Amino acid sequence: MAFSYRRAVAVAVVAAAAGAAPLAAQAPAAPQVTVGGLVYTQYVYQLKDTINHFNNFDITRAYVNILGRFAGGVTTRITPDIQRVGAGDNSLRLRLKYAFATYTPQGSALTFKAGLIHTPWLDWEEALWDYRMQGTMATDRAGYLSAADYGVGVDGKWMADKVNFQFTVVNGTFYSGTSAGAGKDAQARVSVRVLDTNDSSRVGGLRVTGYAGYGRALAGDRNRFIGMISYRSKEITLAGEAAVTQDGVLSATNGHVYSAFGVYKFPQAKAAIIARVDVLHRQAGAVDKQTRFIGGVSYQLSPNWRLLADWDYANYQTDILNAANDATRSQALFQTQFTF
């Protein structure tokens, strides 16, 4: 009798476990929330400032990423950013850089998003360059593009990122401003990997990439067109781009931007060499052509901490503008990036 009783109990336990399994499978997955951060530090010495010998320690960027992953293909991101207040107050303040939700239907190659979102070009280009710690990209530094804006968008990728694209409709006034109500900007980027390398990421391989942005502002059209050819492997990055910008018919900001950059990572080592040349040529005669040269050596001290010693030099087409900017146009920098 005792044996039958024990067997009956065992059968009941197994049956209960079997019945609970489908219920557990039907229960929604618990939300996953992760928190991380990124900080850029800098020491700068103005090489041509022979009078004041300006040099300074600074934090050039710091933000916290709060990422959420939920059932049904929904994710979220909130990123508070740190910036200088300026205008007589040089302290640091907190602002919002990203705040958006995304939805990826099951089995779909498309991801839809809304809020304060990535714009199509700069996030992709910064991932290719991989040295945002040195400074902003050429079109960002010239004021033509921003990494984030308010709006909606869709990302897509096919064949293990052989083709990836992004399309957004945004205010067009960047995340530091709000729309004046005169219109919105439609922006799109498409990148195609035409040759594989040992880097299979969304920026890896030999790629042809194009970007187009069309918008309407109070001053007229606000258009951006960019073409790039890039090559990236685990050891080498090479890229060249050309951009055409238009802000109204006779705007002083209309112009061309050209940029070329390269990175060489020494095999079996933590060191790398970087080099970049940016050319900004605005159409208005009052703003002269500027050429910027960047070169340096980096060292990956640990997986979370990278060091960079570099030189940043700007040259203008005319001696008048060279003289006007002489104290600040040649800089020696020691910069670091750490994540947590």
Secondary structure, DSSP 8 states (H G I E B T S, - for coil): -HHHHHHHHHHHHHHHHHHHHHHHHHS----EEEEEEEEEEEEEEETT-TTT--EEEEEEEEEEEEEEEETTTEEEEEEEEEEEEETTEEEEEEEEEEEEEEE--TT-SEEEEEEEEE-TTHHHHHHHH--GGG---HHHHTTS--SEEEEEEEEEEETTTTEEEEEEEE-SS-TTS---SS--EEEEEEEEEEE--S--STT-EEEEEEEEEEEEETTEEEEEEEEEEEEE-SSEEEEEEEEEEEESSS-TT-EEEEEEEEEEE-TTSSEEEEEEEEEEEESSTTS--EEEEEEEEEEEEETTEEEEEEEEEEEESSHHHHHHTTTTSEEEEEEEEEE-
